[in-house]
Amino acid sequence: MGVPTFCPIHLKIHECSKNINKAISRATENKIKVKMNRMLNPATTSNEPIKPAVVEKGTIQYILENAKKNNENIKHKLGFTNEDEKAIGVDENNIKAKMARLRAAVTNQQEVGERDNNNLSSLTRTSKVEPTIILTATEIEALIEKAVVKAISKEKNNKKKRGK
């Protein structure tokens, strides 16, 4: 045959009939021919049956297959034979009412509405009443004066930091 070389197929050094240059080039040519055939004639299928892939333990495919089997076993034990039973939906009004209550809770508003069978038929919101602060003219002038004094002192500090 020839000189023993490293065989990437068997991962050892030996004389391998699959590692001969002619065999390798023939295999790649066959792969290219099959790919070209599929590209040029996508409607035709080969007569060769597709072999199921051997799934190795620890791969994602292995985990998915086992999960599917476990799900089927659990469904069988619980008695879920029909997928249509799961398709029963939730009432849209119920979802809208829950969303309105959630929105009202987030924005600190109270909801006022009439309930019919756990559904809000008409929903109106009233915001929480916050106490009003009334200031006199002298109090407002004092607040403005304090703000101006603080702004001037900040400006002086900024000038000192800049070195002016």
CNS distance restraints for C-alpha pairs under 8 A (distance, minus, plus):
assign (resid   1 and name CA) (resid  15 and name CA) 7.17 0.50 0.50
assign (resid   2 and name CA) (resid  15 and name CA) 6.92 0.50 0.50
assign (resid   3 and name CA) (resid  15 and name CA) 6.71 0.50 0.50
assign (resid   4 and name CA) (resid  13 and name CA) 6.11 0.50 0.50
assign (resid   4 and name CA) (resid  14 and name CA) 4.55 0.50 0.50
assign (resid   4 and name CA) (resid  15 and name CA) 4.55 0.50 0.50
assign (resid   4 and name CA) (resid  16 and name CA) 7.83 0.50 0.50
assign (resid   5 and name CA) (resid  13 and name CA) 5.07 0.50 0.50
assign (resid   5 and name CA) (resid  14 and name CA) 5.61 0.50 0.50
assign (resid   5 and name CA) (resid  15 and name CA) 6.43 0.50 0.50
assign (resid   6 and name CA) (resid  11 and name CA) 6.83 0.50 0.50
assign (resid   6 and name CA) (resid  12 and name CA) 5.50 0.50 0.50
assign (resid   6 and name CA) (resid  13 and name CA) 4.06 0.50 0.50
assign (resid   6 and name CA) (resid  14 and name CA) 6.42 0.50 0.50
assign (resid   7 and name CA) (resid  11 and name CA) 5.36 0.50 0.50
assign (resid   7 and name CA) (resid  12 and name CA) 5.51 0.50 0.50
assign (resid   7 and name CA) (resid  13 and name CA) 5.82 0.50 0.50
assign (resid   7 and name CA) (resid  14 and name CA) 6.76 0.50 0.50
assign (resid   7 and name CA) (resid  15 and name CA) 7.92 0.50 0.50
assign (resid   7 and name CA) (resid  16 and name CA) 6.90 0.50 0.50
assign (resid   7 and name CA) (resid  19 and name CA) 6.14 0.50 0.50
assign (resid   8 and name CA) (resid  12 and name CA) 7.28 0.50 0.50
assign (resid   8 and name CA) (resid  19 and name CA) 7.86 0.50 0.50
assign (resid   9 and name CA) (resid  18 and name CA) 7.90 0.50 0.50
assign (resid   9 and name CA) (resid  19 and name CA) 7.70 0.50 0.50
assign (resid  15 and name CA) (resid  19 and name CA) 7.69 0.50 0.50
assign (resid  16 and name CA) (resid  20 and name CA) 6.91 0.50 0.50
assign (resid  17 and name CA) (resid  23 and name CA) 7.44 0.50 0.50
assign (resid  18 and name CA) (resid  23 and name CA) 5.89 0.50 0.50
assign (resid  18 and name CA) (resid  24 and name CA) 6.87 0.50 0.50
assign (resid  19 and name CA) (resid  23 and name CA) 6.68 0.50 0.50
assign (resid  19 and name CA) (resid  24 and name CA) 6.39 0.50 0.50
assign (resid  20 and name CA) (resid  24 and name CA) 6.25 0.50 0.50
assign (resid  21 and name CA) (resid  25 and name CA) 6.08 0.50 0.50
assign (resid  22 and name CA) (resid  26 and name CA) 5.99 0.50 0.50
assign (resid  23 and name CA) (resid  27 and name CA) 6.14 0.50 0.50
assign (resid  24 and name CA) (resid  28 and name CA) 6.30 0.50 0.50
assign (resid  25 and name CA) (resid  29 and name CA) 6.04 0.50 0.50
assign (resid  26 and name CA) (resid  30 and name CA) 6.17 0.50 0.50
assign (resid  27 and name CA) (resid  31 and name CA) 6.27 0.50 0.50
assign (resid  28 and name CA) (resid  32 and name CA) 6.16 0.50 0.50
assign (resid  29 and name CA) (resid  33 and name CA) 6.10 0.50 0.50
assign (resid  30 and name CA) (resid  34 and name CA) 6.18 0.50 0.50
assign (resid  31 and name CA) (resid  35 and name CA) 6.25 0.50 0.50
assign (resid  32 and name CA) (resid  36 and name CA) 6.08 0.50 0.50
assign (resid  33 and name CA) (resid  37 and name CA) 6.02 0.50 0.50
assign (resid  34 and name CA) (resid  38 and name CA) 6.25 0.50 0.50
assign (resid  35 and name CA) (resid  39 and name CA) 6.20 0.50 0.50
assign (resid  36 and name CA) (resid  40 and name CA) 6.03 0.50 0.50
assign (resid  37 and name CA) (resid  41 and name CA) 5.82 0.50 0.50
assign (resid  37 and name CA) (resid  42 and name CA) 7.82 0.50 0.50
assign (resid  38 and name CA) (resid  42 and name CA) 5.15 0.50 0.50
assign (resid  38 and name CA) (resid  44 and name CA) 7.69 0.50 0.50
assign (resid  38 and name CA) (resid  45 and name CA) 7.91 0.50 0.50
assign (resid  55 and name CA) (resid  59 and name CA) 7.41 0.50 0.50
assign (resid  55 and name CA) (resid  61 and name CA) 6.59 0.50 0.50
assign (resid  55 and name CA) (resid  62 and name CA) 5.78 0.50 0.50
assign (resid  56 and name CA) (resid  62 and name CA) 6.42 0.50 0.50
assign (resid  57 and name CA) (resid  62 and name CA) 5.79 0.50 0.50
assign (resid  57 and name CA) (resid  63 and name CA) 7.94 0.50 0.50
assign (resid  58 and name CA) (resid  62 and name CA) 6.31 0.50 0.50
assign (resid  58 and name CA) (resid  63 and name CA) 6.89 0.50 0.50
assign (resid  59 and name CA) (resid  63 and name CA) 6.42 0.50 0.50
assign (resid  60 and name CA) (resid  64 and name CA) 6.10 0.50 0.50
assign (resid  61 and name CA) (resid  65 and name CA) 6.12 0.50 0.50
assign (resid  62 and name CA) (resid  66 and name CA) 6.23 0.50 0.50
assign (resid  63 and name CA) (resid  67 and name CA) 6.07 0.50 0.50
assign (resid  64 and name CA) (resid  68 and name CA) 6.13 0.50 0.50
assign (resid  65 and name CA) (resid  69 and name CA) 6.26 0.50 0.50
assign (resid  66 and name CA) (resid  70 and name CA) 6.09 0.50 0.50
assign (resid  67 and name CA) (resid  71 and name CA) 6.05 0.50 0.50
assign (resid  68 and name CA) (resid  72 and name CA) 6.21 0.50 0.50
assign (resid  69 and name CA) (resid  73 and name CA) 6.25 0.50 0.50
assign (resid  70 and name CA) (resid  74 and name CA) 6.16 0.50 0.50
assign (resid  71 and name CA) (resid  75 and name CA) 6.06 0.50 0.50
assign (resid  72 and name CA) (resid  76 and name CA) 6.07 0.50 0.50
assign (resid  73 and name CA) (resid  77 and name CA) 6.17 0.50 0.50
assign (resid  74 and name CA) (resid  78 and name CA) 6.10 0.50 0.50
assign (resid  75 and name CA) (resid  79 and name CA) 5.86 0.50 0.50
assign (resid  75 and name CA) (resid  80 and name CA) 4.96 0.50 0.50
assign (resid  75 and name CA) (resid  81 and name CA) 6.97 0.50 0.50
assign (resid  76 and name CA) (resid  80 and name CA) 6.07 0.50 0.50
assign (resid  76 and name CA) (resid  81 and name CA) 6.72 0.50 0.50
assign (resid  80 and name CA) (resid  85 and name CA) 7.97 0.50 0.50
assign (resid  82 and name CA) (resid  86 and name CA) 7.83 0.50 0.50
assign (resid  83 and name CA) (resid  87 and name CA) 7.12 0.50 0.50
assign (resid  84 and name CA) (resid  88 and name CA) 7.48 0.50 0.50
assign (resid  90 and name CA) (resid  94 and name CA) 7.35 0.50 0.50
assign (resid  90 and name CA) (resid  95 and name CA) 7.47 0.50 0.50
assign (resid  91 and name CA) (resid  95 and name CA) 6.63 0.50 0.50
assign (resid  92 and name CA) (resid  96 and name CA) 6.22 0.50 0.50
assign (resid  93 and name CA) (resid  97 and name CA) 6.07 0.50 0.50
assign (resid  93 and name CA) (resid 119 and name CA) 6.54 0.50 0.50
assign (resid  93 and name CA) (resid 120 and name CA) 7.73 0.50 0.50
assign (resid  94 and name CA) (resid  98 and name CA) 6.26 0.50 0.50
assign (resid  94 and name CA) (resid 118 and name CA) 7.49 0.50 0.50
assign (resid  94 and name CA) (resid 119 and name CA) 5.77 0.50 0.50
assign (resid  94 and name CA) (resid 120 and name CA) 7.94 0.50 0.50
assign (resid  95 and name CA) (resid  99 and name CA) 6.13 0.50 0.50
assign (resid  96 and name CA) (resid 100 and name CA) 6.09 0.50 0.50
assign (resid  97 and name CA) (resid 101 and name CA) 6.24 0.50 0.50
assign (resid  97 and name CA) (resid 119 and name CA) 6.29 0.50 0.50
assign (resid  97 and name CA) (resid 120 and name CA) 5.74 0.50 0.50
assign (resid  98 and name CA) (resid 102 and name CA) 6.15 0.50 0.50
assign (resid  99 and name CA) (resid 103 and name CA) 5.99 0.50 0.50
assign (resid 100 and name CA) (resid 104 and name CA) 6.04 0.50 0.50
assign (resid 101 and name CA) (resid 105 and name CA) 6.16 0.50 0.50
assign (resid 101 and name CA) (resid 111 and name CA) 7.00 0.50 0.50
assign (resid 102 and name CA) (resid 106 and name CA) 6.19 0.50 0.50
assign (resid 103 and name CA) (resid 107 and name CA) 6.16 0.50 0.50
assign (resid 104 and name CA) (resid 108 and name CA) 5.94 0.50 0.50
assign (resid 104 and name CA) (resid 109 and name CA) 4.82 0.50 0.50
assign (resid 104 and name CA) (resid 110 and name CA) 6.06 0.50 0.50
assign (resid 104 and name CA) (resid 111 and name CA) 6.47 0.50 0.50
assign (resid 104 and name CA) (resid 125 and name CA) 7.63 0.50 0.50
assign (resid 105 and name CA) (resid 109 and name CA) 6.20 0.50 0.50
assign (resid 105 and name CA) (resid 110 and name CA) 7.39 0.50 0.50
assign (resid 108 and name CA) (resid 127 and name CA) 7.28 0.50 0.50
assign (resid 108 and name CA) (resid 128 and name CA) 7.08 0.50 0.50
assign (resid 109 and name CA) (resid 125 and name CA) 6.57 0.50 0.50
assign (resid 109 and name CA) (resid 126 and name CA) 6.20 0.50 0.50
assign (resid 109 and name CA) (resid 127 and name CA) 4.72 0.50 0.50
assign (resid 109 and name CA) (resid 128 and name CA) 5.83 0.50 0.50
assign (resid 110 and name CA) (resid 125 and name CA) 5.90 0.50 0.50
assign (resid 110 and name CA) (resid 126 and name CA) 5.72 0.50 0.50
assign (resid 110 and name CA) (resid 127 and name CA) 6.25 0.50 0.50
assign (resid 110 and name CA) (resid 128 and name CA) 6.84 0.50 0.50
assign (resid 111 and name CA) (resid 123 and name CA) 6.75 0.50 0.50
assign (resid 111 and name CA) (resid 124 and name CA) 6.08 0.50 0.50
assign (resid 111 and name CA) (resid 125 and name CA) 4.83 0.50 0.50
assign (resid 111 and name CA) (resid 126 and name CA) 6.63 0.50 0.50
assign (resid 112 and name CA) (resid 123 and name CA) 5.98 0.50 0.50
assign (resid 112 and name CA) (resid 124 and name CA) 5.38 0.50 0.50
assign (resid 112 and name CA) (resid 125 and name CA) 6.02 0.50 0.50
assign (resid 112 and name CA) (resid 126 and name CA) 7.43 0.50 0.50
assign (resid 113 and name CA) (resid 120 and name CA) 6.04 0.50 0.50
assign (resid 113 and name CA) (resid 121 and name CA) 6.93 0.50 0.50
assign (resid 113 and name CA) (resid 122 and name CA) 5.38 0.50 0.50
assign (resid 113 and name CA) (resid 123 and name CA) 4.69 0.50 0.50
assign (resid 113 and name CA) (resid 124 and name CA) 6.25 0.50 0.50
assign (resid 114 and name CA) (resid 120 and name CA) 5.77 0.50 0.50
assign (resid 114 and name CA) (resid 121 and name CA) 5.96 0.50 0.50
assign (resid 114 and name CA) (resid 122 and name CA) 6.20 0.50 0.50
assign (resid 114 and name CA) (resid 123 and name CA) 7.48 0.50 0.50
assign (resid 115 and name CA) (resid 119 and name CA) 5.36 0.50 0.50
assign (resid 115 and name CA) (resid 120 and name CA) 4.79 0.50 0.50
assign (resid 115 and name CA) (resid 121 and name CA) 6.31 0.50 0.50
assign (resid 116 and name CA) (resid 120 and name CA) 6.47 0.50 0.50
assign (resid 116 and name CA) (resid 121 and name CA) 6.74 0.50 0.50
assign (resid 135 and name CA) (resid 139 and name CA) 5.99 0.50 0.50
assign (resid 135 and name CA) (resid 140 and name CA) 6.42 0.50 0.50
assign (resid 136 and name CA) (resid 140 and name CA) 6.34 0.50 0.50
assign (resid 137 and name CA) (resid 141 and name CA) 6.21 0.50 0.50
assign (resid 138 and name CA) (resid 142 and name CA) 6.16 0.50 0.50
assign (resid 139 and name CA) (resid 143 and name CA) 6.25 0.50 0.50
assign (resid 140 and name CA) (resid 144 and name CA) 6.24 0.50 0.50
assign (resid 141 and name CA) (resid 145 and name CA) 6.10 0.50 0.50
assign (resid 142 and name CA) (resid 146 and name CA) 6.24 0.50 0.50
assign (resid 143 and name CA) (resid 147 and name CA) 6.25 0.50 0.50
assign (resid 144 and name CA) (resid 148 and name CA) 6.20 0.50 0.50
assign (resid 145 and name CA) (resid 149 and name CA) 6.21 0.50 0.50
assign (resid 146 and name CA) (resid 150 and name CA) 6.21 0.50 0.50
assign (resid 147 and name CA) (resid 151 and name CA) 6.18 0.50 0.50
assign (resid 148 and name CA) (resid 152 and name CA) 6.19 0.50 0.50
assign (resid 149 and name CA) (resid 153 and name CA) 6.22 0.50 0.50
assign (resid 150 and name CA) (resid 154 and name CA) 6.14 0.50 0.50
assign (resid 151 and name CA) (resid 155 and name CA) 6.20 0.50 0.50
assign (resid 152 and name CA) (resid 156 and name CA) 6.29 0.50 0.50
assign (resid 153 and name CA) (resid 157 and name CA) 6.27 0.50 0.50
assign (resid 154 and name CA) (resid 158 and name CA) 6.15 0.50 0.50
assign (resid 155 and name CA) (resid 159 and name CA) 6.22 0.50 0.50
assign (resid 156 and name CA) (resid 160 and name CA) 6.30 0.50 0.50
assign (resid 157 and name CA) (resid 161 and name CA) 6.26 0.50 0.50
assign (resid 158 and name CA) (resid 162 and name CA) 6.22 0.50 0.50
assign (resid 159 and name CA) (resid 163 and name CA) 6.12 0.50 0.50
assign (resid 159 and name CA) (resid 164 and name CA) 5.40 0.50 0.50
assign (resid 160 and name CA) (resid 164 and name CA) 6.07 0.50 0.50
